[in-house]
Amino acid sequence: MRSIVLLLVGLLFGCSNAPLSVPLRDFDVDVVAFQNNRIVFVKQDFAKPPFALRKADLEGNLTYQTGFAFSFYATDSEPCSNQSNGVYLCGENPSFESIGSADFQSGSTQPLRFSGSKLTSGINSGNLWIGVKLESGIATAGTLQFRNLVARVSLLP
């Protein structure tokens, strides 16, 4: 019995440095509050993982109207006090970490890859806010569609 336990522990430690891929469900974000020079944050609801992650990246596809560019941010604490209906409208803050961008000038669907230490620490703590800032294009309403999402996570250093 002891040798089986040691074998399982060895396998776990041997495999944990390789990233694990976890598929995530598709979701949409209705865009109604985009303003130039403001970041719109939404708290992400999920269960805190049972093990601390060393690193977490999100990959997938993002769809929006052609002609716009966005920057994405993460924070692991409440981003600001200007909150209404679960959405935070914040000015820029050095504590916000840039985790990626998407440019829809050439088409309505773009690959996305989010990564960063605030993304990882937010997932580890169960407190993650993702922010979106309009970089180019006229302030508009629409729906950002997140599709084919996969989280790539590493458990141990």
C-alpha positions as CSV (number, residue, x, y, z in Angstrom):
1,M,0.0,0.0,0.0
2,R,2.8,2.4,0.9
3,S,4.5,1.8,-2.5
4,I,1.3,2.7,-4.3
5,V,1.0,5.9,-2.4
6,L,4.6,6.8,-3.1
7,L,4.1,6.0,-6.8
8,L,1.0,8.2,-7.0
9,V,2.8,11.1,-5.2
10,G,5.7,10.7,-7.5
11,L,3.5,10.8,-10.6
12,L,1.7,13.9,-9.3
13,F,4.9,15.8,-8.6
14,G,6.3,14.7,-12.0
15,C,3.3,15.8,-13.9
16,S,2.4,19.0,-12.1
17,N,5.0,21.1,-13.8
18,A,3.4,20.5,-17.1
19,P,0.4,22.8,-17.8
20,L,-3.0,21.3,-17.5
21,S,-5.7,22.4,-19.9
22,V,-9.2,22.9,-18.6
23,P,-12.0,23.8,-21.0
24,L,-14.3,26.6,-19.9
25,R,-17.8,27.4,-20.9
26,D,-18.5,30.1,-23.5
27,F,-19.9,33.4,-22.2
28,D,-20.9,36.9,-23.4
29,V,-20.4,40.3,-21.9
30,D,-22.8,43.0,-22.9
31,V,-21.0,46.2,-23.5
32,V,-23.0,49.3,-22.6
33,A,-20.7,51.3,-20.4
34,F,-17.5,51.8,-22.6
35,Q,-16.2,55.3,-22.4
36,N,-12.8,56.5,-23.5
37,N,-10.1,56.5,-20.8
38,R,-12.3,54.3,-18.5
39,I,-12.0,50.7,-17.7
40,V,-15.1,48.6,-17.1
41,F,-14.5,45.8,-14.6
42,V,-16.7,42.8,-13.9
43,K,-16.1,40.3,-11.0
44,Q,-15.6,36.8,-12.2
45,D,-17.6,34.2,-10.2
46,F,-15.9,30.8,-9.7
47,A,-14.9,28.6,-6.9
48,K,-11.4,29.0,-5.5
49,P,-9.2,26.1,-6.7
50,P,-8.3,23.4,-4.1
51,F,-4.6,23.8,-4.9
52,A,-2.6,27.0,-5.4
53,L,-1.8,27.6,-9.1
54,R,1.7,28.7,-10.0
55,K,0.5,30.2,-13.3
56,A,-2.8,30.5,-15.2
57,D,-3.3,31.6,-18.8
58,L,-6.7,31.9,-20.6
59,E,-6.8,31.2,-24.4
60,G,-9.7,31.2,-26.8
61,N,-11.5,33.4,-29.4
62,L,-13.1,36.8,-28.9
63,T,-15.7,38.2,-31.2
64,Y,-16.9,41.8,-31.5
65,Q,-17.8,44.4,-34.2
66,T,-15.1,45.2,-36.7
67,G,-13.3,48.5,-36.2
68,F,-12.6,48.5,-32.5
69,A,-9.6,47.7,-30.3
70,F,-9.6,46.8,-26.6
71,S,-7.2,46.3,-23.7
72,F,-7.9,43.9,-20.9
73,Y,-6.9,44.2,-17.3
74,A,-7.0,42.1,-14.1
75,T,-7.0,42.8,-10.4
76,D,-7.4,40.6,-7.4
77,S,-9.1,43.3,-5.2
78,E,-12.1,45.5,-5.7
79,P,-11.0,47.9,-8.5
80,C,-12.7,51.1,-7.4
81,S,-15.7,52.4,-5.5
82,N,-17.7,53.5,-8.6
83,Q,-19.9,50.4,-8.9
84,S,-23.4,50.0,-10.3
85,N,-25.3,46.8,-11.1
86,G,-22.2,44.6,-10.6
87,V,-20.1,46.7,-13.1
88,Y,-17.2,48.9,-12.0
89,L,-16.3,52.0,-14.1
90,C,-12.8,53.0,-13.1
91,G,-10.0,55.3,-14.1
92,E,-6.6,53.9,-14.8
93,N,-4.7,52.7,-11.7
94,P,-1.1,51.3,-11.5
95,S,-2.5,48.3,-9.5
96,F,-4.4,47.1,-12.6
97,E,-2.4,44.6,-14.6
98,S,-2.6,44.6,-18.4
99,I,-3.3,40.9,-19.4
100,G,-3.9,41.2,-23.1
101,S,-5.5,43.1,-26.0
102,A,-7.7,42.5,-29.0
103,D,-7.8,44.5,-32.3
104,F,-10.9,44.0,-34.4
105,Q,-9.7,46.3,-37.3
106,S,-9.1,43.3,-39.6
107,G,-12.1,41.1,-38.6
108,S,-14.8,40.4,-36.0
109,T,-13.1,37.4,-34.4
110,Q,-9.6,37.5,-32.9
111,P,-7.6,35.0,-30.8
112,L,-7.2,36.0,-27.2
113,R,-4.6,35.0,-24.6
114,F,-4.7,36.5,-21.2
115,S,-1.8,36.0,-18.8
116,G,-0.4,37.8,-15.7
117,S,0.4,37.6,-12.1
118,K,-2.9,39.3,-11.0
119,L,-4.9,36.9,-13.1
120,T,-3.2,34.0,-11.3
121,S,-3.4,35.5,-7.8
122,G,-7.1,36.4,-8.5
123,I,-7.9,32.8,-9.4
124,N,-6.0,31.5,-6.4
125,S,-7.8,33.8,-4.0
126,G,-11.2,33.4,-5.6
127,N,-11.3,37.2,-6.1
128,L,-10.8,38.2,-9.8
129,W,-12.0,41.2,-11.7
130,I,-11.5,41.4,-15.4
131,G,-11.5,44.9,-17.0
132,V,-12.0,46.1,-20.5
133,K,-10.9,49.4,-21.9
134,L,-11.8,50.8,-25.4
135,E,-8.6,51.8,-27.1
136,S,-9.9,52.8,-30.5
137,G,-13.3,53.3,-32.1
138,I,-16.2,55.4,-31.0
139,A,-17.8,54.4,-27.7
140,T,-20.5,51.9,-28.6
141,A,-22.7,49.1,-27.2
142,G,-22.5,45.5,-28.3
143,T,-21.6,42.1,-27.1
144,L,-18.1,40.6,-26.5
145,Q,-18.4,36.9,-27.2
146,F,-15.8,34.7,-25.5
147,R,-15.6,31.3,-27.2
148,N,-13.6,28.1,-27.1
149,L,-11.9,29.1,-23.8
150,V,-9.2,27.0,-22.3
151,A,-7.4,27.7,-19.0
152,R,-3.8,26.5,-19.0
153,V,-2.6,26.1,-15.5
154,S,0.6,25.0,-13.7
155,L,0.4,23.8,-10.1
156,L,3.9,23.7,-8.9
157,P,7.1,25.8,-9.6
